[in-house]
Amino acid sequence: MKITSTSCICPVLVCLCFVQRCYGTAHHSSIKVTRNQTKHTEGETEVHHRPKRGWVWNQFFVLEEHMGPDPQYVGKLHSNSDKGDGSVKYILTGEGAGTIFIIDDTTGDIHSTKSLDREQKTHYVLHAQAIDRRTNKPLEPESEFIIKVQDINDNAPKFTDGPYIVTVPEMSDMGTSVLQVTATDADDPTYGNSARVVYSILQGQPYFSVDPKTGVIRTALHNMDREAREHYSVVIQAKDMAGQVGGLSGSTTVNITLTDVNDNPPRFPQKHYQLYVPESAQVGSAVGKIKANDADTGSNADMTYSITNGDGIGVFSISTDKDTREGILSLKKPLNYEKKKSYTLNIEGANTHLDFRFSHLGPFKDATMLKIIVGDVDEPPHFSMPSYVMDVYENAKVGTIVGTVLAQDPDSANSLVRYFINRSAEEDRFFNIDANTGTIKTSKVLDREETPWYNITVTASENDNPGLLSHVSVGIRVLDVNDNPPELAREYDIVVCENSKPGQVIHTITATDKDDFANGPRFNFFLDERLPTNPNFTLKDNEAAAPSPSGFVHAREMGVCGPAMQKPSCPPLV
């Protein structure tokens, strides 16, 4: 049997012979095989062989995407049993037999009736058989052969993962790898250049380049600065046929963002600043803000502020707001316009996260000078003391001077001051104050034994601005005078036994005094001489008992034991 075909890549001799197939031509070659010789088309040399009967073929080819009006010729089956008299019938079975591929059962010519797509199916496996048309008996054993779909360049390269989003650090070295893109081509990679892809850059030069073979995108410039330009849109093309004219192409977009590095030091917009702070500002409060600019972002722009010098270094402090990256100036000590009207501070702002690769671009800090102007504020009067303690004797006449408070206007105007007592409690009504001088006097007679201490509040206001008030606490201590006689601590009922010895202490009596200690004990105990004397008892001072003044009652002679004195019948003790 012999096989003829419209095209092939190269002639190959398989078994007895192979039919040549040339791509892109319609030339057909027919080789006739007899039982004992092979006849070549290019010469008349005969080679004798043993008689052998069998199929002659190898692999058939059919072009994909055939769009002609007639069925595409694939090849020819021929058995060496075929004498050309029509007695041999060729039968084709297998994949696509009768639908895609048809055979002339007399000549063995095979045609493709449909347009085929290699990317859907690369080859078809079929079976051929030759039978005797009269007897329907096989002339040859059934044999298997393949029809391979020949590729044409009908598929453009595709980027399956695009568009891409990628980052690369700014200031990277030229040639730094950014991303590798890959395009796939559905055509046959083993045949021709239909699937051989070459990459090129359509948009993004001169900043980036692409390796034509690997698709690796790299930086093409030194020191690309994010602060100058942050985003780039790069278009990459993949073209098959090794990039030759007529090749198909596909493209994708790569969005590249330069990420930040710390390559910019902080900078104050001005070298000199001025800040107004009223003298009434509270200690611990924020009185102002200052900010150095940093073109970097994120942690690369983080900074801290400090006061490095100046006459206000002990009066003010500075902290850093991490969210706004501002320096917050706070007051450490009270301000006084009348004592100091201005301060000077040297303030420094420095990055906290340094990248030593860019230390040559530093130093990564900056300094500025801040002048603080203290503002004059109309302040309330200031008392000369934070609190006062005064003394006055009890039983003093109404109008007795207790003491004087003093308040002054701290401002340069030195306004006159008026005084008054807050009448919020009853004890405040025991005193008056001179509105002009601040002298405090008694308004009632005081009794130390009732109230030994008074707490009053004095308020001072300026004549020019009565709304500005100051308050001070005044404690008034009432001093004691000896205006209270001693008294027996209680009434006494004394029981004495009849066998009490003379001189024996039978009881101790005590006395108290409402006056202060200096005007109270010691007491002298004696029997009232105006009353009759009882010769059975004597009274004697206990001179050693200073803390509890007392006197001893002594028995002089024996009496009757028992309740002889149910009630004290002795004369009163004084």
C-alpha positions as CSV (number, residue, x, y, z in Angstrom):
1,M,0.0,0.0,0.0
2,K,1.1,3.6,-0.5
3,I,0.0,6.9,0.9
4,T,0.1,10.2,-0.8
5,S,-0.4,13.6,0.8
6,T,-0.7,17.2,-0.1
7,S,2.1,18.3,2.2
8,C,4.7,17.3,4.8
9,I,7.7,18.7,6.5
10,C,10.2,16.2,5.2
11,P,10.1,12.8,3.5
12,V,10.4,9.8,5.8
13,L,10.6,6.2,4.8
14,V,8.5,4.0,7.1
15,C,8.0,0.3,6.4
16,L,8.0,0.3,2.6
17,C,7.8,3.9,1.8
18,F,6.5,7.3,3.1
19,V,4.6,9.9,1.0
20,Q,6.1,13.4,1.0
21,R,4.0,16.3,2.4
22,C,5.1,19.8,1.8
23,Y,3.5,22.6,4.0
24,G,1.6,25.2,2.1
25,T,1.6,23.3,-1.3
26,A,-1.0,21.3,-3.3
27,H,1.6,19.0,-4.8
28,H,0.6,15.3,-4.6
29,S,3.0,12.5,-5.0
30,S,1.8,9.0,-5.7
31,I,4.0,5.9,-5.1
32,K,3.0,2.6,-6.5
33,V,4.2,-0.4,-4.6
34,T,4.4,-3.9,-6.1
35,R,4.9,-7.1,-4.3
36,N,8.6,-7.5,-5.0
37,Q,9.9,-4.0,-5.9
38,T,9.8,-0.3,-5.0
39,K,9.7,2.3,-7.8
40,H,11.0,5.8,-7.0
41,T,9.7,8.9,-8.6
42,E,13.1,10.4,-9.1
43,G,14.9,7.4,-10.6
44,E,14.4,4.0,-12.2
45,T,16.6,2.1,-9.8
46,E,14.9,-1.1,-8.6
47,V,15.5,-2.8,-5.3
48,H,14.2,-6.3,-4.9
49,H,12.6,-7.5,-1.7
50,R,10.9,-10.5,-0.4
51,P,7.2,-10.5,-1.4
52,K,5.3,-8.6,1.4
53,R,1.8,-7.4,1.5
54,G,0.8,-4.5,3.9
55,W,-0.2,-0.9,4.5
56,V,2.2,2.0,3.7
57,W,1.8,5.2,5.6
58,N,3.0,7.3,8.5
59,Q,1.3,10.4,9.9
60,F,-1.1,12.5,8.0
61,F,-1.4,16.3,8.4
62,V,-4.3,18.7,7.9
63,L,-4.2,22.5,8.2
64,E,-6.3,24.0,10.9
65,E,-8.8,26.8,10.2
66,H,-9.2,25.8,6.5
67,M,-11.8,28.1,5.0
68,G,-11.8,27.0,1.4
69,P,-15.0,26.1,-0.5
70,D,-14.0,22.5,-1.1
71,P,-13.1,19.8,1.4
72,Q,-9.4,19.8,2.3
73,Y,-7.4,17.0,0.8
74,V,-5.6,15.0,3.6
75,G,-3.9,12.1,1.9
76,K,-4.3,8.7,0.2
77,L,-4.5,5.1,1.5
78,H,-3.3,2.4,-0.9
79,S,-2.8,-1.3,-0.5
80,N,-0.3,-3.2,-2.7
81,S,-3.2,-5.6,-3.2
82,D,-5.0,-2.9,-5.2
83,K,-4.6,-3.5,-9.0
84,G,-6.7,-0.5,-9.8
85,D,-9.6,-2.5,-11.0
86,G,-11.9,-1.3,-8.2
87,S,-11.9,-4.7,-6.5
88,V,-10.5,-3.2,-3.3
89,K,-12.7,-1.3,-1.0
90,Y,-11.2,1.1,1.6
91,I,-13.0,1.6,4.9
92,L,-12.2,4.4,7.5
93,T,-13.2,4.2,11.1
94,G,-12.2,6.1,14.3
95,E,-12.3,9.7,15.5
96,G,-14.2,11.9,13.1
97,A,-14.6,9.2,10.5
98,G,-17.6,9.9,8.3
99,T,-18.2,13.3,9.9
100,I,-15.0,15.2,9.7
101,F,-13.0,12.8,7.5
102,I,-14.4,11.0,4.5
103,I,-12.7,8.5,2.3
104,D,-13.2,7.5,-1.3
105,D,-13.6,3.7,-0.8
106,T,-12.3,3.0,-4.3
107,T,-9.3,5.4,-4.6
108,G,-8.5,5.7,-0.8
109,D,-8.4,9.5,-1.0
110,I,-9.1,11.1,2.4
111,H,-10.6,14.6,2.7
112,S,-11.5,16.9,5.7
113,T,-15.0,18.4,5.4
114,K,-14.8,20.8,8.4
115,S,-12.5,23.6,9.6
116,L,-10.5,22.2,12.5
117,D,-9.0,24.0,15.5
118,R,-5.7,22.6,16.8
119,E,-6.2,24.4,20.1
120,Q,-9.3,22.3,20.7
121,K,-8.0,19.0,19.4
122,T,-4.4,18.4,18.2
123,H,-4.9,15.1,16.4
124,Y,-7.3,12.3,15.5
125,V,-6.7,8.6,15.7
126,L,-8.3,6.5,12.9
127,H,-8.3,3.0,11.6
128,A,-8.0,1.8,8.0
129,Q,-8.9,-1.4,6.4
130,A,-8.9,-2.8,2.8
131,I,-11.4,-5.5,1.9
132,D,-12.3,-7.5,-1.2
133,R,-15.3,-5.8,-2.6
134,R,-16.7,-9.1,-4.0
135,T,-16.1,-11.3,-0.9
136,N,-16.0,-8.6,1.8
137,K,-13.0,-10.3,3.2
138,P,-10.1,-8.3,4.5
139,L,-7.1,-8.0,2.2
140,E,-5.0,-6.3,4.9
141,P,-5.2,-6.3,8.7
142,E,-6.8,-3.3,10.2
143,S,-4.2,-0.6,11.0
144,E,-4.2,2.5,13.1
145,F,-2.9,5.9,11.9
146,I,-3.0,9.6,13.1
147,I,-4.1,12.7,11.4
148,K,-2.4,15.6,13.1
149,V,-3.9,19.1,12.9
150,Q,-1.2,21.4,11.6
151,D,-0.9,24.7,13.6
152,I,-1.2,28.1,12.0
153,N,-0.6,31.4,14.0
154,D,-4.2,32.1,14.9
155,N,-3.8,32.9,18.6
156,A,-2.4,36.1,20.1
157,P,-0.4,36.0,23.3
158,K,-2.5,36.7,26.4
159,F,-1.6,38.0,29.9
160,T,-3.9,36.0,32.2
161,D,-3.1,37.9,35.4
162,G,-3.2,41.5,34.3
163,P,-3.6,44.3,35.0
164,Y,-0.9,44.3,37.6
165,I,-0.4,46.5,40.7
166,V,3.1,46.4,42.1
167,T,5.4,48.6,44.2
168,V,9.1,49.3,44.2
169,P,11.1,51.5,46.7
170,E,12.0,54.9,45.5
171,M,15.8,55.6,45.1
172,S,16.3,52.0,44.0
173,D,19.4,51.1,41.9
174,M,19.0,51.1,38.2
175,G,18.1,47.5,37.1
176,T,16.1,46.7,40.2
177,S,13.6,43.9,39.4
178,V,10.0,45.1,39.7
179,L,7.9,42.2,38.4
180,Q,8.0,39.4,35.9
181,V,5.0,39.2,33.6
182,T,4.2,36.1,31.5
183,A,2.0,35.8,28.4
184,T,0.8,32.5,27.1
185,D,0.2,31.6,23.4
186,A,-2.2,28.8,22.6
187,D,-0.5,28.0,19.4
188,D,1.8,25.0,19.0
189,P,5.2,25.7,20.7
190,T,6.9,22.8,18.9
191,Y,6.1,24.1,15.4
192,G,7.5,27.2,14.0
193,N,7.4,30.6,15.8
194,S,3.7,30.8,16.4
195,A,4.1,30.5,20.1
196,R,7.5,32.1,20.5
197,V,6.8,35.3,22.5
198,V,8.9,38.4,22.7
199,Y,8.2,41.2,25.2
200,S,8.6,44.9,24.7
201,I,7.5,48.1,26.5
202,L,5.0,50.3,24.8
203,Q,4.6,52.9,27.6
204,G,6.7,53.6,30.6
205,Q,10.1,54.5,29.1
206,P,12.6,55.8,30.1
207,Y,11.7,54.9,33.6
208,F,11.3,51.1,33.2
209,S,12.5,48.4,30.8
210,V,11.5,44.8,30.1
211,D,13.6,41.8,29.2
212,P,12.3,40.6,25.8
213,K,12.8,37.0,26.6
214,T,11.8,36.6,30.3
215,G,9.3,39.5,30.7
216,V,11.1,40.8,33.8
217,I,10.4,44.5,34.3
218,R,13.3,46.6,35.8
219,T,13.9,50.2,36.8
220,A,15.8,52.0,34.0
221,L,16.8,55.1,35.9
222,H,18.9,55.9,39.0
223,N,17.3,57.5,42.1
224,M,13.7,57.7,41.0
225,D,12.1,60.1,43.5
226,R,8.7,59.4,44.9
227,E,8.3,63.0,46.0
228,A,8.7,64.0,42.4
229,R,6.4,61.3,40.9
230,E,4.8,58.5,42.7
231,H,2.7,56.5,40.2
232,Y,3.6,55.0,36.8
233,S,1.5,53.2,34.2
234,V,3.6,50.8,32.2
235,V,2.2,49.0,29.1
236,I,3.9,45.7,28.2
237,Q,3.4,44.0,24.8
238,A,3.9,40.3,24.1
239,K,4.3,39.5,20.4
240,D,4.5,36.0,18.9
241,M,6.4,34.9,15.8
242,A,9.5,36.0,17.7
243,G,8.5,39.6,17.3
244,Q,8.6,39.5,13.5
245,V,6.3,41.5,11.3
246,G,2.9,39.8,11.0
247,G,3.0,38.3,14.5
248,L,0.1,38.6,16.8
249,S,0.3,40.6,20.0
250,G,-1.3,41.2,23.3
251,S,-0.7,43.8,26.0
252,T,-1.2,44.4,29.7
253,T,-0.9,47.3,32.0
254,V,1.4,47.3,35.1
255,N,0.6,50.1,37.6
256,I,3.8,50.7,39.5
257,T,3.9,52.8,42.7
258,L,7.1,54.0,44.3
259,T,7.1,53.4,48.0
260,D,8.6,55.8,50.4
261,V,12.0,55.7,52.0
262,N,13.4,58.2,54.5
263,D,15.4,60.4,52.0
264,N,14.0,63.8,53.1
265,P,14.9,65.6,56.3
266,P,12.3,67.6,58.3
267,R,12.3,71.3,57.5
268,F,10.7,74.2,59.4
269,P,9.0,76.5,56.9
270,Q,10.5,79.5,58.8
271,K,13.6,80.1,60.8
272,H,11.9,82.5,63.2
273,Y,8.5,82.3,64.8
274,Q,6.6,84.5,67.3
275,L,4.0,83.3,69.7
276,Y,1.7,85.3,72.0
277,V,0.8,83.8,75.4
278,P,-1.3,85.6,77.9
279,E,0.1,85.7,81.4
280,S,-3.1,84.1,82.7
281,A,-2.3,80.8,80.9
282,Q,-2.6,77.9,83.3
283,V,0.4,75.8,84.2
284,G,0.3,72.5,82.3
285,S,-1.9,73.9,79.5
286,A,-1.0,73.9,75.8
287,V,-0.1,77.4,74.7
288,G,0.9,76.8,71.1
289,K,1.9,74.5,68.2
290,I,4.8,74.3,65.8
291,K,5.4,72.0,62.9
292,A,8.3,70.9,60.7
293,N,7.4,69.6,57.2
294,D,8.7,66.2,56.0
295,A,8.1,65.2,52.4
296,D,8.2,61.5,53.3
297,T,5.2,59.5,54.5
298,G,4.4,57.0,57.2
299,S,7.1,56.2,59.8
300,N,9.7,57.9,57.6
301,A,8.1,61.2,58.5
302,D,7.8,60.6,62.2
303,M,9.7,63.1,64.3
304,T,10.2,64.3,67.8
305,Y,10.6,67.9,69.0
306,S,12.9,69.3,71.8
307,I,13.9,72.6,73.2
308,T,17.7,72.8,72.9
309,N,18.3,76.3,74.3
310,G,16.8,79.6,75.3
311,D,15.9,81.6,78.4
312,G,12.5,79.9,78.5
313,I,13.8,76.4,78.7
314,G,12.6,76.1,82.3
315,V,9.3,77.8,81.8
316,F,8.0,75.9,78.7
317,S,8.1,72.3,77.6
318,I,7.4,70.7,74.2
319,S,5.9,67.3,73.3
320,T,5.1,65.6,70.0
321,D,1.6,64.8,68.7
322,K,2.1,61.5,66.9
323,D,-1.0,61.9,64.8
324,T,-0.4,65.4,63.4
325,R,3.4,65.4,63.9
326,E,3.2,68.8,65.6
327,G,5.2,70.1,68.5
328,I,2.8,71.0,71.4
329,L,4.2,73.8,73.5
330,S,3.1,73.7,77.2
331,L,3.5,75.9,80.2
332,K,5.6,74.6,83.1
333,K,5.7,77.7,85.3
334,P,3.3,80.7,85.8
335,L,3.9,83.8,83.6
336,N,4.1,87.3,85.0
337,Y,4.0,90.1,82.5
338,E,5.1,92.6,85.1
339,K,8.3,90.6,85.7
340,K,9.2,89.2,82.3
341,K,7.6,90.2,79.0
342,S,9.2,87.7,76.5
343,Y,11.1,84.5,76.2
344,T,13.2,82.9,73.5
345,L,13.3,79.2,72.7
346,N,15.5,77.2,70.2
347,I,13.4,74.3,69.0
348,E,14.6,71.2,67.1
349,G,12.7,68.7,65.0
350,A,14.4,65.4,64.2
351,N,13.4,62.2,62.4
352,T,13.0,59.1,64.7
353,H,13.5,56.4,62.0
354,L,16.7,56.9,60.1
355,D,17.9,55.0,57.0
356,F,21.6,55.0,57.0
357,R,21.7,54.4,53.2
358,F,20.7,58.0,52.8
359,S,22.7,59.6,55.6
360,H,24.6,61.6,53.0
361,L,21.3,63.5,52.4
362,G,21.1,64.6,56.0
363,P,21.3,65.7,58.7
364,F,17.7,64.5,59.3
365,K,16.8,67.3,61.7
366,D,16.2,71.1,61.6
367,A,16.0,73.9,64.1
368,T,14.1,77.2,64.4
369,M,13.8,80.0,66.9
370,L,10.6,80.8,68.7
371,K,10.0,84.1,70.5
372,I,7.2,84.1,73.0
373,I,5.5,87.4,73.9
374,V,3.8,87.4,77.3
375,G,0.5,89.2,77.1
376,D,-0.6,91.6,79.9
377,V,-3.9,90.4,81.4
378,D,-6.0,92.4,83.9
379,E,-5.5,90.1,86.9
380,P,-7.5,90.1,90.1
381,P,-5.9,91.5,93.3
382,H,-3.2,89.5,95.0
383,F,-3.2,89.1,98.7
384,S,0.1,89.5,100.5
385,M,-0.3,86.1,102.1
386,P,-2.0,82.9,101.0
387,S,-3.9,82.8,104.3
388,Y,-4.0,84.8,107.6
389,V,-4.1,83.9,111.3
390,M,-5.1,86.6,113.8
391,D,-5.7,86.8,117.6
392,V,-8.2,88.7,119.7
393,Y,-9.1,88.4,123.4
394,E,-12.5,87.3,124.5
395,N,-14.7,89.9,126.1
396,A,-13.0,92.6,124.0
397,K,-15.1,95.6,123.3
398,V,-17.1,95.8,120.1
399,G,-14.9,97.5,117.4
400,T,-11.6,96.0,118.7
401,I,-9.1,95.7,115.9
402,V,-8.3,92.1,115.1
403,G,-5.9,92.5,112.2
404,T,-5.4,93.7,108.7
405,V,-5.3,92.0,105.3
406,L,-3.5,93.5,102.3
407,A,-4.2,93.0,98.6
408,Q,-2.8,94.8,95.6
409,D,-3.5,95.1,91.9
410,P,-0.6,93.2,90.2
411,D,-1.1,95.0,87.0
412,S,0.8,98.2,86.0
413,A,-2.4,100.2,86.5
414,N,-2.2,99.5,90.3
415,S,-6.0,100.0,90.7
416,L,-7.4,100.6,94.2
417,V,-8.7,97.6,96.0
418,R,-11.8,97.2,98.1
419,Y,-12.5,94.5,100.8
420,F,-15.5,92.7,102.1
421,I,-16.3,89.6,104.2
422,N,-18.4,86.8,102.7
423,R,-21.4,86.5,104.9
424,S,-22.1,82.8,104.2
425,A,-22.0,81.6,107.8
426,E,-23.2,82.9,111.2
427,E,-19.7,83.2,112.5
428,D,-18.9,85.7,109.8
429,R,-21.3,88.2,111.5
430,F,-19.0,88.6,114.5
431,F,-16.6,90.7,112.4
432,N,-16.5,93.7,110.1
433,I,-13.8,94.8,107.7
434,D,-12.9,98.3,106.5
435,A,-13.6,98.3,102.8
436,N,-10.6,100.6,102.0
437,T,-8.0,99.5,104.5
438,G,-8.7,95.8,105.0
439,T,-8.8,96.2,108.8
440,I,-10.9,93.6,110.6
441,K,-12.8,94.5,113.8
442,T,-15.1,92.7,116.1
443,S,-18.8,93.4,115.8
444,K,-19.9,91.4,118.8
445,V,-18.4,90.4,122.2
446,L,-16.6,87.1,121.9
447,D,-16.7,84.3,124.4
448,R,-13.8,81.8,124.0
449,E,-15.6,79.2,126.0
450,E,-18.4,79.2,123.4
451,T,-16.3,79.6,120.2
452,P,-12.5,79.5,120.5
453,W,-11.9,79.9,116.7
454,Y,-13.4,81.6,113.7
455,N,-12.8,81.1,110.0
456,I,-13.9,83.9,107.7
457,T,-13.3,84.5,104.0
458,V,-12.2,88.0,102.8
459,T,-12.8,89.0,99.2
460,A,-10.8,91.7,97.4
461,S,-11.9,93.4,94.2
462,E,-10.5,96.2,92.0
463,N,-12.3,99.5,91.8
464,D,-11.8,99.7,88.1
465,N,-13.0,96.1,87.4
466,P,-15.2,94.8,90.2
467,G,-15.7,91.5,88.5
468,L,-12.1,90.5,89.2
469,L,-12.1,88.9,92.6
470,S,-9.6,87.3,94.9
471,H,-10.4,85.4,98.1
472,V,-8.3,84.6,101.2
473,S,-9.0,82.6,104.3
474,V,-8.6,84.3,107.7
475,G,-8.5,82.3,110.9
476,I,-9.2,84.2,114.1
477,R,-8.2,82.7,117.4
478,V,-10.0,83.9,120.5
479,L,-7.6,84.3,123.4
480,D,-8.6,83.4,126.9
481,V,-9.1,85.7,129.9
482,N,-9.8,84.5,133.5
483,D,-13.5,85.1,133.5
484,N,-14.7,81.8,134.9
485,P,-14.4,80.6,138.6
486,P,-13.6,76.9,139.3
487,E,-16.4,74.5,140.1
488,L,-16.6,71.2,141.9
489,A,-16.7,68.5,139.3
490,R,-19.9,67.0,140.8
491,E,-21.9,66.7,144.0
492,Y,-20.3,64.3,146.6
493,D,-22.0,61.8,149.0
494,I,-19.2,60.5,151.3
495,V,-19.4,57.4,153.4
496,V,-16.9,56.9,156.2
497,C,-16.4,53.8,158.4
498,E,-16.4,54.0,162.1
499,N,-13.0,52.4,162.4
500,S,-11.3,55.0,160.1
501,K,-8.1,56.2,161.7
502,P,-7.3,59.9,162.2
503,G,-5.5,61.4,159.2
504,Q,-6.8,58.7,156.9
505,V,-7.9,59.9,153.4
506,I,-11.6,59.1,153.1
507,H,-12.3,60.9,149.8
508,T,-10.8,63.0,147.0
509,I,-12.7,65.9,145.5
510,T,-11.9,67.6,142.2
511,A,-12.7,71.0,140.6
512,T,-12.8,72.3,137.0
513,D,-12.5,75.6,135.2
514,K,-13.9,76.6,131.8
515,D,-11.0,79.0,131.2
516,D,-7.8,78.0,129.4
517,F,-5.1,76.1,131.2
518,A,-3.2,79.2,132.0
519,N,-6.2,80.7,133.8
520,G,-7.4,77.5,135.4
521,P,-5.5,75.0,137.6
522,R,-3.9,75.0,140.0
523,F,-6.7,75.3,142.5
524,N,-6.6,76.0,146.2
525,F,-9.0,74.0,148.3
526,F,-10.1,75.2,151.8
527,L,-13.1,75.2,154.1
528,D,-15.4,78.2,154.0
529,E,-14.6,80.0,157.2
530,R,-18.0,81.6,157.2
531,L,-19.6,78.3,158.1
532,P,-19.2,76.3,161.3
533,T,-16.1,74.0,161.4
534,N,-16.7,70.2,161.7
535,P,-13.9,69.0,164.0
536,N,-14.1,65.4,162.7
537,F,-12.7,66.2,159.2
538,T,-10.0,68.3,157.6
539,L,-9.4,69.3,153.9
540,K,-6.0,69.4,152.4
541,D,-4.7,70.4,148.9
542,N,-3.2,67.7,146.8
543,E,-0.3,69.8,145.5
544,A,1.1,67.0,143.4
545,A,-2.0,66.4,141.4
546,A,-1.6,69.2,138.8
547,P,-3.4,67.5,135.9
548,S,-6.5,66.9,138.0
549,P,-6.7,69.5,140.7
550,S,-8.1,67.8,143.9
551,G,-8.2,67.9,147.7
552,F,-8.2,65.2,150.3
553,V,-10.7,64.9,153.1
554,H,-9.2,63.4,156.3
555,A,-10.9,61.9,159.4
556,R,-9.9,63.3,162.7
557,E,-11.6,60.9,165.1
558,M,-13.5,57.7,165.1
559,G,-17.1,57.9,164.1
560,V,-19.9,55.5,163.4
561,C,-19.4,53.3,160.4
562,G,-22.3,53.5,158.0
563,P,-24.0,56.1,155.9
564,A,-23.4,58.8,158.5
565,M,-23.5,61.5,155.7
566,Q,-26.1,60.7,153.1
567,K,-25.9,64.2,151.8
568,P,-22.7,66.4,152.1
569,S,-23.2,68.5,155.3
570,C,-19.7,69.9,155.2
571,P,-19.4,73.5,154.3
572,P,-18.9,74.4,150.6
573,L,-15.3,74.2,149.3
574,V,-13.9,77.2,147.5
